[in-house]
Amino acid sequence: MDQQNDLDRISTQAIQKIYQCLFQAVGEDYQEAESYLELETRISKPFMIWDLINRNLIRSFSESDVLYSTKKRGMWEVLLLYDKDSKMLLSFMKDTRFKDIRKAKQGNQPQYIRALLLLNQNLQAKIKQLTLFDIPELDCDNTQLKILLDSLCANFMEPVISKVKHHALIVFSSSYGQLTSLKAYVLDSDLDVVSEKDLLDVSKPIMSNEIDKVSKYDMKHNQHKLTEKANRRLKQKELIALKSLKESDDKQD
C-alpha cells in the first residue's frame, strides 16, 4: 500500500476540526483572553496559545471517534489524539520547533519524539537527507523508548497502542493571529519525511471569524482589534460579572 495513504485516511471532517481549533486558538481565543485579563506584557503568549489549542482540541473531539491523552513532560504537557477511523496517532508542533528538531543531532532530539516514531519504524523516506559526513547510529535503548511511548498513551480512555498504524505530526505556523500554514507529516526514525499533506488545501476557511485588519499602531505594539464576535463575548462576560456582583450586593443588604 502506498505510504501516502496514511495521511489520506484522515477524514476531511477531522482535518476541518483540527483547523478550526488551531485557527480559533491563535486568533480570536487569544485576543479574548488577552483583553479579558488586561495583560500589560505578553511573555506567556506562546504557552497560553498552546493551552488554548489543547483545550479546543479536547473539547472538539470529546464526543467523536477521536480519543485524546495528555502527559506532562518536564515543564511541557504533550497532547496526543488517536483517530479510530484512520488508526493514526497525532501530535502537534510549531513549524519553528519542527525545523530545529530536524536539524539537531539524533542524541539531542526530544525523547518523546523518538518514542512516537517507534510507531513508524517500518517506514523509510524515499529520499533521505544528504549529509556531508556519515553520522554513526547511536545506540538506542528501544525498551526505554517503548516504556515512554506507553506512558505517553497511558491516559487514553481505552488502550490504543496495539491499534495504531502509524504516527503523524501536525505542524503549523501563525502570524498576527492568523493560521499561515498547517501540514501533516509521516516521518521515519531519522525524521525524514515519508509523506506529507497540506491540510489547508483540505480545510474550509472560517470566514465569519476572520480577524479585522490592524492599524499601524496595533502592528507596532503587536495588538489586534477584536472581531465583532469576540467583542460580543466579552460584553456577555461583563454582563454576567455585573449580574453576579449585583446579586452579591443584594444578599448583603
NUDO-339312 format. One record per residue: x, y, z of N, C-alpha, C, O, CB in turn. Coordinates in steps of 0.001 Angstrom, whole numbers, padded with zeros to 6 digits, always signed. Glycine has a CB too. Layout:
N
XYZXYZXYZXYZXYZ...
# end
This chain:
253
+000839-001199+000000+000000+000000+000000+000873+001248+000000+001890+001295+000692-000948+000006+001220+000488+002248-000762+001237+003495-000837+001244+004179+000521+000197+004326+001151+000642+004427-001906+002434+004600+000977+002553+005223+002279+001783+006535+002357+001366+006937+003443+004005+005457+002606+001587+007207+001231+000846+008455+001223-000587+008247+001727-001207+009174+002248+000834+009051-000186-001113+007011+001569-002467+006712+002008-002644+006858+003514-003768+007018+003989-002842+005320+001590-001548+006805+004273-001636+007000+005717-002338+008322+006031-003257+008353+006849-000229+006971+006356-001920+009396+005397-002499+010708+005651-003839+010878+004951-004708+011607+005429-001543+011795+005206-004002+010206+003826-005273+010306+003105-006413+009645+003878-007582+009947+003635-005147+009667+001721-006085+008754+004801-007128+008088+005575-007743+009002+006638-008835+008727+007136-006564+006847+006234-007043+010089+006987-007610+011033+007961-008755+011772+007286-008562+012392+006240-006521+012043+008494-009929+011714+007865-011119+012261+007226-011072+013784+007123-010416+014457+007918-012355+011838+007989-011778+014307+006131-011853+015769+005965-012544+016410+007165-012250+017553+007514-012606+016133+004661-013469+015671+007802-014147+016203+008985-013163+016397+010139-013204+017409+010838-015287+015266+009414-012276+015413+010329-011275+015524+011395-010298+016653+011088-009932+017415+011983-010513+014191+011570-009877+016766+009843-008960+017837+009439-009603+019201+009648-008948+020134+010113-008544+017668+007967-010886+019321+009306-011590+020588+009480-011666+020979+010959-011504+022149+011307-013002+020497+008884-011912+020004+011813-011966+020287+013253-010609+020750+013770-010526+021697+014553-012428+019043+014031-009547+020077+013330-008194+020471+013741-007905+021899+013287-007387+022714+014050-007136+019495+013162-008243+022184+012043-008046+023537+011504-008802+024570+012331-008241+025603+012696-008500+023604+010037-010061+024302+012624-010875+025251+013371-010322+025478+014776-010297+026609+015261-012316+024760+013450-009874+024395+015432-009338+024507+016785-008092+025392+016826-007962+026246+017703-009011+023123+017336-007181+025187+015877-005950+025974+015854-006220+027410+015408-005673+028357+015974-004920+025320+014929-007061+027563+014395-007413+028882+013880-008022+029739+014993-007669+030906+015159-008394+028757+012693-008936+029140+015743-009619+029866+016816-008634+030217+017929-008677+031321+018472-010791+029030+017380-007748+029284+018270-006832+029485+019396-005838+030609+019138-005648+031473+019994-006082+028201+019691-005196+030611+017960-004161+031605+017686-004755+032977+017387-004048+033984+017434-003300+031153+016520-006048+033020+017082-006680+034290+016733-007618+034786+017804-007195+035415+018775-007426+034158+015444-008890+034503+017626-009928+035091+018471-009816+034695+019933-010024+035535+020810-011275+034700+017958-009492+033427+020224-009404+032985+021616-008302+033734+022359-008490+034158+023500-009151+031475+021683-007149+033893+021703-006067+034612+022371-006413+036090+022530-006107+036688+023562-004757+034455+021588-007045+036683+021522-007468+038084+021634-008385+038278+022829-008233+039218+023609-008175+038541+020350-009341+037364+022952-010316+037467+024043-009625+037321+025392-009882+038098+026312-011418+036399+023891-008746+036325+025511-008046+036104+026774-007178+037308+027129-007143+037737+028283-007185+034834+026697-006485+037843+026142-005604+038985+026361-006393+040201+026840-005974+040894+027767-004840+039323+025077-007532+040455+026207-008344+041614+026579-009020+041414+027927-009100+042341+028733-009394+041889+025511-009506+040203+028170-010217+039921+029412-009275+040005+030617-009664+040485+031682-010871+038534+029346-008041+039538+030441-007071+039554+031532-006363+040895+031662-005680+041146+032655-006051+038461+031331-006527+041766+030653-005898+043096+030639-004383+042982+030845-003803+043656+031696-006518+044001+031734-003762+042113+030043-002320+041894+030151-001540+043123+029685-001894+043749+028686-001904+040665+029332-000499+043455+030400+000382+044552+030009+001590+044039+029240+002151+044759+028415+000839+045333+031239+001993+042802+029503+003092+042177+028765+002592+040859+028182+001534+040359+028562+004340+041946+029686+003366+040308+027257+002939+039095+026563+003996+037997+026630+004209+037266+025663+002617+039411+025114+004649+037892+027773+005701+036896+027958+005138+035485+027817+005803+034596+027286+006369+037067+029332+003924+035287+028288+003344+033940+028328+002564+033593+027070+001928+032540+027024+002441+033806+029526+002591+034440+026052+001749+034214+024873+001925+032829+024260+000918+032157+024035+002046+035256+023833+003146+032357+023974+003288+031034+023343+002675+029914+024184+002057+028996+023645+004759+030732+023094+002848+029992+025509+002324+028945+026377+000804+029034+026470+000118+028011+026482+002951+029042+027774+000279+030256+026537-001166+030415+026607-001832+029893+025339-002882+029254+025404-001532+031882+026831-001226+030163+024189-001794+029686+022933-001841+028157+022908-002806+027576+022412-000978+030216+021741-000801+027502+023442-000810+026040+023486-001925+025522+024392-002572+024526+024069+000546+025512+023967-002151+026184+025515-003250+025784+026397-004591+025938+025683-005477+025096+025828-003237+026621+027694-004735+027012+024914-005973+027240+024168-006152+026194+023068-007255+025692+022851-005978+028652+023560-005063+025870+022379-005114+024841+021328-005541+023501+021914-006447+022847+021399-003739+024701+020630-004874+023097+023006-005181+021807+023616-006618+021763+024138-007309+020754+023993-004200+021514+024753-007058+022860+024744-008442+022918+025217-009427+022750+024060-010388+021987+024154-008704+024246+025942-009172+023473+022970-010072+023403+021815-010128+022004+021218-011200+021505+020875-009635+024393+020751-008954+021374+021097-008904+020028+020513-009644+019016+021387-010407+018193+020880-007447+019585+020319-009418+019078+022691-010070+018142+023603-011581+018319+023564-012323+017338+023503-009549+018332+025033-012034+019561+023600-013482+019821+023586-014102+019437+022241-015202+018888+022191-013762+021308+023888-013399+019726+021171-013950+019482+019843-014112+017991+019554-015057+017581+018881-013063+020116+018790-013179+017181+020069-013209+015744+019772-013752+014902+020930-013650+013675+020911-011816+015270+019417-014328+015564+021937-014763+014838+023139-015869+013834+022850-015977+012827+023549-015237+015817+024191-016682+014082+021850-017773+013171+021510-017624+012705+020062-018490+012955+019223-019150+013854+021725-016525+012034+019788-016250+011565+018422-015415+010299+018483-015165+009756+019559-015520+012658+017587-014985+009833+017311-014126+008656+017240-012651+009031+017340-011780+008251+016955-014382+007898+015946-012376+010223+017858-011001+010657+018096-010798+010780+019602-011460+011584+020258-010694+012015+017370-009885+009985+020145-009598+009994+021584-008396+010886+021864-007614+011188+020962-009338+008554+022107-008253+011306+023118-007105+012148+023471-006416+011635+024731-007011+010946+025559-007549+013605+023672-005146+011994+024843-004362+011678+026031-003396+012829+026285-002786+013340+025346-003594+010324+025865-003253+013238+027529-002273+014270+027876-001254+013676+028838-001591+012858+029694-002965+015520+028504-000008+014098+028684+001065+013596+029537+002060+014716+029803+002559+015342+028868+001770+012377+028887+002347+014967+031069+003295+016007+031442+004718+015516+031221+005093+014428+031658+003090+016432+032908+005512+016351+030526+006919+016041+030270+007748+017238+030709+007915+018195+029953+007171+015700+028756+008276+017182+031950+009005+018322+032481+008062+019512+032664+007052+019409+033360+010175+018695+031551+008398+020643+032033+007553+021832+032110+006486+021834+031021+005642+022729+030978+008404+023091+032004+006521+020827+030133+005611+020785+028988+004548+019716+029215+004727+018806+030025+006388+020508+027675+003450+019837+028495+002401+018823+028546+002049+018434+027113+001632+019273+026315+001138+019343+029320+002222+017162+026802+002017+016668+025437+000575+016193+025272+000063+015429+026091+003011+015518+025110-000072+016654+024202-001409+016179+023858-001311+015274+022636-000708+015643+021628-002380+017369+023590-001901+014097+022732-001963+013162+021612-003421+012894+021277-004268+012810+022167-001217+011837+021940-003709+012761+019983-005025+012344+019525-004890+011005+018818-003932+010773+018081-005661+013409+018586-005856+010131+019050-005893+008875+018303-007177+008845+017492-008275+008851+018048-005799+007637+019256-007029+008812+016165-008167+008779+015247-008508+007324+014951-007763+006636+014254-007857+009560+013929-009632+006861+015481-010018+005462+015308-010233+005092+013847-009935+003970+013437-011276+005174+016092-010749+006035+013062-011052+005732+011666-009788+005478+010847-009715+004508+010093-011846+006870+011048-008796+006351+010999-007565+006210+010218-006505+005382+010931-005509+004974+010334-007003+007572+009897-006739+005136+012243-005768+004422+013085-004434+005174+013164-003367+004567+013252-005535+003000+012540-004520+006494+013130-003325+007340+013212-003249+008005+014575-004257+008473+015104-003329+008407+012096-002048+008045+015143-001791+008787+016369-001229+010144+015959-000250+010215+015216-000802+008013+017327-001850+011223+016444-001488+012566+016011-000890+013360+017166-001393+013319+018290-002711+013295+015441+000189+014083+016876+000732+015052+017825+000936+016375+017095+000844+016429+015869+002073+014543+018455+001212+017444+017846+001202+018790+017279+002492+019534+017628+003082+019338+018691-000021+019577+017784+002910+020402+016687+004166+021121+016891+004190+022392+016036+003632+022431+014939+005376+020214+016549+004846+023424+016560+005056+024644+015776+006126+024379+014719+007028+023570+014937+005470+025840+016695+006029+025054+013580+006970+024810+012489+008402+025159+012856+009330+024485+012409+006560+025595+011276+008604+026206+013667+009962+026586+014068+010610+025494+014912+011794+025197+014756+009941+027908+014847+009828+024901+015802+010328+023810+016638+010636+022587+015781+011635+021900+015999+009304+023452+017736+009783+022325+014819+009969+021181+013916+011282+021317+013152+012034+020350+013030+008785+021066+012928+011556+022504+012641+012794+022736+011893+014019+022546+012783+015015+021956+012365+012797+024146+011290+013935+023054+014024+015065+022924+014949+015344+021468+015286+016501+021051+015338+014796+023709+016230+014290+020693+015513+014460+019280+015882+015055+018487+014725+015898+017616+014938+013112+018664+016306+014620+018784+013499+015141+018050+012342+016622+018371+012099+017362+017537+011578+014316+018383+011085+017045+019569+012475+018447+019952+012301+019334+019374+013396+020536+019197+013199+018577+021466+012281+018742+019081+014546+019519+018613+015694+020058+017206+015462+019488+016414+014712+018664+018642+016963+021165+016923+016124+021716+015568+016057+020776+014623+016802+020019+015038+017680+023162+015513+016661+020840+013369+016438+019902+012387+016977+019891+012370+018503+018830+012240+019113+020242+011008+016456+021055+012500+019117+021123+012457+020577+020486+013650+021247+020171+013599+022436+022539+012356+021013+020287+014749+020487+019706+015971+021055+018224+016123+020723+017607+017127+021082+020465+017185+020552+017660+015150+020052+016242+015230+019719+015408+014781+020916+015813+013870+021639+015918+014367+018473+014252+015403+021136+013423+015056+022297+013094+013571+022320+012764+012977+021294+012130+015874+022293+013189+012985+023502+012931+011547+023623+011494+011197+023268+011237+010132+022708+013240+011074+025036+010554+012084+023590+009158+011727+023318+008890+011642+021816+008038+010870+021375+008212+012749+023962+009628+012447+021026+009500+012363+019565+010047+011029+019075+009423+010361+018251+010244+013538+018873+011205+010648+019581+011802+009377+019189+010913+008208+019606+010834+007199+018905+013199+009228+019807+010240+008351+020755+009328+007297+021204+008133+007182+020256+007733+006076+019894+008843+007577+022644+007567+008312+019856+006421+008300+018939+006806+007706+017583+005997+007046+016931+005870+009725+018752+008053+007952+017167+008490+007461+015862+008748+005958+015849+008991+005377+014791+009739+008189+015437+008696+005324+017028+008741+003866+017047+007549+003293+016279+007613+002186+015746+008751+003342+018501+006466+004063+016233+005271+003617+015507+005485+003614+014003+004708+003014+013260+004087+004504+015850+006557+004295+013547+006845+004381+012106+008131+003635+011750+008708+003881+010691+006958+005852+011669+008580+002743+012601+009891+002116+012390+009937+001203+011164+011017+000815+010717+010276+001323+013613+008769+000861+010622+008758+000049+009400+008733+000917+008140+008628+000400+007028+007552-000892+009403+008830+002249+008319+008799+003173+007188+010166+003789+006944+010988+003886+007856+007767+004270+007423+010401+004203+005710+011637+004907+005384+011365+005866+004239+010717+005518+003252+012773+003913+005016+011876+007082+004394+011693+008082+003346+012376+007628+002067+013453+007035+002112+012243+009448+003792+011753+007905+000926+012331+007522-000362+013603+008315-000645+014575+007788-001184+011314+007735-001492+013575+009594-000269+014748+010449-000471+015263+010847+000902+014626+011631+001606+014406+011718-001346+016407+010312+001281+016969+010604+002589+017708+011925+002553+018187+012353+001503+017902+009479+003044+017802+012588+003743+018549+013842+003837+020020+013583+003501+020587+012564+003898+018408+014467+005259+020626+014514+002770+022041+014411+002428+022875+015089+003506+022557+016201+003928+022323+015042+001043+023948+014423+003959+024841+014992+004953+026267+014957+004427+026622+014105+003612+024731+014234+006293+027091+015906+004911+028483+015967+004469+029287+014805+005039+030224+014313+004411+029117+017299+004879+028909+014382+006224+029631+013295+006873+028645+012203+007275+027487+012476+007587+030416+013809+008109+029115+010989+007261+028279+009898+007738+028167+010000+009260+029178+010029+009962+028861+008512+007307+026960+010054+009752+026739+010135+011195+026473+008731+011718+025497+008097+011318+025553+011097+011537+027323+008244+012599+027113+006878+013109+025816+006790+013892+025429+007732+014582+028292+006440+013996+025148+005648+013779+023915+005449+014518+024225+005328+016012+025160+004638+016419+023167+004194+014006+023417+006015+016811+023607+005964+018245+022925+004715+018796+021881+004285+018306+023055+007241+018921+023538+004153+019815+022901+003025+020479+021617+003529+021131+021651+004446+021951+023858+002367+021535+020537+002957+020782+019250+003426+021274+018574+002318+022064+018407+001204+021566+018351+003892+020110+018192+002620+023273+017510+001647+024106+016031+001678+023741+015260+002460+024297+017729+001941+025627+015637+000804+022782+014253+000764+022350+013307+000388+023476+012146+000796+023481+014100-000201+021216+013805-000391+024431+012965-000767+025564+012556+000463+026351+011400+000597+026752+013694-001761+026475+013506+001361+026570+013227+002605+027299+012253+003481+026516+011351+004084+027097+014536+003379+027574+012436+003551+025198+011544+004354+024367+010139+003759+024339+009155+004498+024313+012099+004466+022943+010038+002433+024345+008727+001784+024356+007994+002061+025664+006777+002243+025681+008874+000271+024145+008751+002092+026755+008156+002422+028053+007628+003852+028032+006546+004132+028548+009191+002245+029196+008406+004756+027426+007976+006150+027311+006751+006266+026429+005837+007031+026739+009103+007017+026757+006717+005512+025323+005559+005537+024428+004303+005068+025166+003240+005674+025030+005815+004652+023185+004424+004007+025935+003293+003525+026733+002833+004587+027723+001636+004757+027954+003670+002238+027479+003797+005302+028307+003474+006352+029268+002740+007513+028599+001792+008061+029161+004747+006859+029946+003181+007883+027398+002539+008976+026669+001093+008637+026322+000237+009520+026253+003320+009296+025395+000832+007356+026105-000507+006918+025683-001336+006360+026835-002419+005816+026618-000387+005869+024597-000832+006494+028054-001484+005837+029198-002832+006446+029549-003672+005776+030149-000585+005900+030405-003052+007709+029183-004268+008378+029635-005401+008384+028611-006390+009094+028788-003946+009779+030010-005266+007605+027549-006403+007427+026653-007502+006661+027396-007218+005891+028313-005978+006672+025348-008738+006875+026999-009865+006226+027667-009857+004712+027459-010503+003971+028200-011177+006809+027162-009123+004265+026448-009006+002831+026166-007623+002575+025578-007012+003499+025042-010136+002342+025184-007114+001353+025664-005788+001048+025107-005762+001291+023598-006682+000885+022887-005398-000414+025415-004715+001949+023110-004645+002261+021682-003361+001784+021016-003326+001635+019795-004782+003737+021483-002317+001545+021782-001005+001231+021201-001082+000093+020187-000515+000192+019099-000018+000866+022304-001769-000966+020531-001837-002128+019645-002666-001853+018390-002591-002606+017419-002419-003315+020391-003451-000781+018409-004336-000470+017285-003729+000552+016323-004152+000649+015171-005660+000048+017804-002736+001315+016796-002163+002410+015991-001413+001843+014789-000622+000910+014925-001210+003288+016851-001670+002416+013607-000932+002020+012406+000362+002813+012315+001443+002237+012203-001788+002231+011133+000250+004136+012363+001426+004999+012310+001164+006295+013059+000038+006585+013465+001818+005294+010855+002229+007065+013233+002143+008383+013877+002274+009477+012830+003066+009363+011895+003237+008542+014964+001493+010540+012993+001600+011708+012114+001783+012951+012974+001146+013102+014016+000339+011847+011197+002656+013829+012525+002927+015084+013220+002212+016222+012495+002417+016427+011298+004459+015356+013305+001375+016961+013222+000677+018116+012656+001499+019352+012977+001687+019691+014145-000787+018245+013219+001986+020021+011952+002881+021172+012110+002180+022426+011589+001598+022419+010504+004235+020941+011358+002243+023498+012375+001545+024721+011976+002387+025951+012269+003339+025902+013048+000197+024827+012691+002019+027053+011631+002625+028353+011918+001522+029394+011933+000475+029216+011310+003727+028717+010869+001764+030487+012653+000781+031563+012725+001497+032902+012761+002656+032993+013165-000133+031400+013962+000787+033937+012332+001344+035287+012330+000204+036282+012450-000783+036205+011718+002181+035553+011044+000351+037234+013397-000670+038258+013612-002069+037659+013737-003027+038151+013141-000644+039266+012475-002169+036585+014526-003463+035996+014798-004058+035191+013665-005236+034837+013716-004393+037044+015163-003274+034894+012642-003753+034102+011518-002967+032798+011425-001760+032773+011664-003638+034899+010204-003647+031739+011085-003001+030458+010840-002426+030494+009427-003177+030517+008452-004006+029261+011021-001089+030498+009308-000458+030693+007998-000050+029382+007319+000127+029350+006101+000758+031575+008149+000100+028311+008086+000381+027007+007479-000099+025903+008397-000133+026062+009617+001888+026844+007183-000471+024782+007797-000948+023626+008562-000677+022374+007721-001349+022128+006720-002490+023760+008919+000316+021591+008144+000710+020414+007377+000785+019180+008278+001008+019282+009484+002062+020653+006686+000596+018036+007671+000750+016762+008367+001924+016012+007763+002079+015958+006542-000550+015914+008286+002749+015433+008625+003925+014687+008172+003931+013294+008793+003624+013129+009974+005226+015443+008530+004281+012305+007994+004652+010989+008497+006165+010909+008356+006695+011055+007255+003913+009811+007717+006862+010678+009462+008324+010701+009487+008889+009324+009792+008261+008512+010472+008825+011712+010517+010080+009079+009279+010755+007838+009660+011612+008098+010899+011577+009194+011458+011627+007290+008485+012371+007110+011323+013128+007225+012576+014219+008284+012522+014704+008720+013567+013746+005897+012924+014619+008712+011311+015618+009772+011163+014981+011142+011015+015672+012125+010749+016504+009492+009968+013656+011213+011186+012882+012436+010994+012887+012902+009541+012653+014078+009263+013423+013534+011883+013149+011995+008629+012990+012301+007211+011527+012080+006837+010841+011243+007423+013940+011421+006326+011064+012845+005853+009646+012846+005505+009301+011666+004606+009815+011544+003494+009266+014159+004818+008426+010804+005103+007912+009687+004316+006783+010182+003429+006728+009868+002240+007426+008534+005231+005883+010959+004020+004777+011556+003266+004321+012814+003979+004530+012971+005182+003594+010556+003104+003701+013701+003232+003205+014946+003819+001927+015373+003119+001636+014945+002002+004267+016062+003728+001170+016228+003801-000091+016703+003240-000368+018107+003748-000270+018373+004946-001257+015751+003603-000712+019002+002835-001067+020365+003210-002536+020368+003621-003420+020220+002777-000800+021372+002035-002794+020536+004910-004161+020451+005411-004982+021698+005088-006212+021661+005131-004145+020226+006903-004309+022795+004768-005042+024000+004378-005729+023800+003024-006711+024475+002713-004091+025214+004322-005206+022872+002227-005838+022575+000938-007140+021802+001120-007994+021786+000233-004881+021780+000049-007279+021165+002275-008450+020330+002542-009501+021084+003352-010701+020925+003127-008036+019060+003280-009040+021906+004299-009962+022591+005210-010628+023782+004545-010113+024353+003583-009229+023048+006461-011778+024140+005079-012536+025291+004581-012299+026486+005492-012324+026336+006713-014053+024964+004492-012069+027671+004927-011821+028860+005753-013038+029234+006586-014177+028989+006189-011419+030039+004875-012782+029830+007746-013854+030270+008633-014038+031764+008406-013443+032584+009106-013532+029950+010147-014841+032105+007454-014969+033497+007044-015517+034389+008152-015101+035539+008291-015857+033592+005834-016449+033859+008937-017093+034690+009958-016173+035053+011104-016454+035984+011859-018297+033989+010499-015067+034317+011242-014163+034564+012359-012876+035272+011941-011944+035377+012739-013824+033264+013031-012813+035755+010709-011580+036399+010265-011281+037615+011118-012190+038339+011523-011677+036797+008789-010009+037837+011388-009590+038932+012254-009577+040241+011478-009128+040290+010333-008202+038650+012855-010071+041297+012108-010091+042601+011465-008685+043075+011155-007735+042699+011841-010805+043617+012340-008547+043897+010127-007253+044472+009794-006791+045379+010926-007600+046038+011578-007323+045251+008462-005494+045403+011148-004965+046176+012266-004357+047473+011765-003927+047573+010616-003922+045364+013045-004330+048458+012638-003728+049746+012306-002219+049673+012468-001695+048687+012986-004310+050866+013188-001509+050722+012023-000058+050747+012177+000325+050719+013652+001321+050103+014032+000537+051988+011496-000487+051402+014495-000207+051405+015929-000328+049985+016492+000512+049542+017275-001171+052367+016670-001381+049284+016082-001588+047921+016561-000468+047005+016097+000000+046162+016863-002935+047385+016085-000025+047162+014829+001059+046338+014298+002328+046566+015103+003037+045616+015434+001305+046648+012807+002619+047845+015424+003833+048191+016147+003841+047574+017539+004882+047137+018030+003978+049702+016242+002661+047544+018176+002564+047032+019541+002076+045588+019597+001727+045072+020659+001643+047908+020349+002059+044937+018401+001689+043528+018337+000312+043275+018937+000118+042308+019674+002726+042685+019053-000653+044154+018617-002004+044020+019115-002968+043883+017952-002674+044322+016841-002381+045213+019994-004120+043275+018203-005142+043103+017185-006437+043744+017642-006734+043767+018837-005358+041619+016872-007212+044267+016698-008567+044684+017012-009409+043426+017181-009254+042454+016442-009153+045622+015902-010296+043462+018157-011164+042308+018368-012230+042235+017290-012721+043260+016818-011815+042367+019750-012578+041036+016911-013682+040855+015977-014989+041178+016691-015041+041244+017919-013703+039406+015405-016043+041377+015904-017349+041671+016490-017796+040531+017407-018366+040768+018472-018396+041909+015383-017530+039290+016981-017924+038135+017787-017201+038144+019127-017812+037895+020166-017633+036828+017037-015899+038431+019104-015128+038466+020347-015629+039577+021260-015729+039393+022474-013633+038658+020050-015947+040738+020670-016482+041851+021459-017808+041465+022115-018058+041809+023270-016672+043097+020572-018653+040751+021376-019936+040316+021939-019721+039372+023113-020408+039464+024131-020793+039629+020864-018760+038464+022963-018486+037515+024031-017948+038215+025273-018295+037852+026397-017497+036461+023557-017097+039223+025067-016574+039982+026197-017680+040745+026914-017708+040801+028143-015495+040947+025730-018598+041339+026133-019715+042078+026733-020611+041142+027533-021114+041502+028597-020536+042798+025646-020805+039929+027002-021610+038948+027723-020965+038591+029060-021647+038470+030077-021802+037684+026873-019640+038424+029046-018937+038103+030290-019027+039257+031282-019175+039042+032485-017468+037768+030004-018933+040503+030758-019044+041670+031636-020428+041744+032263-020562+042067+033443-018748+042960+030859-021466+041442+031470-022834+041464+031993-023029+040392+033065-023678+040629+034084-023847+041261+030853-022449+039193+032819-022539+038114+033806-021837+038515+035100-022338+038261+036195-021926+036814+033246-020662+039151+034958-019914+039588+036140-020690+040648+036911-020731+040612+038141-018536+040135+035734-021310+041597+036199-022101+042651+036847-023325+042055+037549-023686+042476+038647-022545+043710+035810-023959+041070+036901-025129+040418+037487-024745+039702+038780-025461+039780+039779-025754+039423+036487-023597+038997+038750-023129+038278+039937-022813+039249+041071-023107+038980+042236-021888+037435+039601-022207+040388+040710-021863+041403+041705-023121+041987+042330-023181+042199+043541-021018+042518+041070-024135+042247+041490-025395+042803+041978-026089+041820+042912-026594+042213+043964-026316+043161+040804-026116+040534+042531-026744+039519+043374-026050+039419+044726-026695+039233+045758-026725+038163+042674-024710+039546+044704-023928+039507+045945-024269+040683+046836-024409+040530+048050-022429+039502+045640-024408+041886+046223-024756+043079+046983-026162+042982+047562-026409+043421+048686-024639+044316+046104-027095+042397+046782-028475+042251+047249-028539+041339+048475-029294+041592+049414-029368+041693+046125-027720+040259+048448-027711+039338+049582-027175+040021+050841-027658+039774+051946-026868+038098+049253-026161+040890+050657-025584+041591+051795-026568+042578+052394-026581+042791+053607-024315+042308+051383-027411+043197+051528-028431+044123+052015-029506+043369+052794-030455+043980+053286-029065+044900+050843
# end
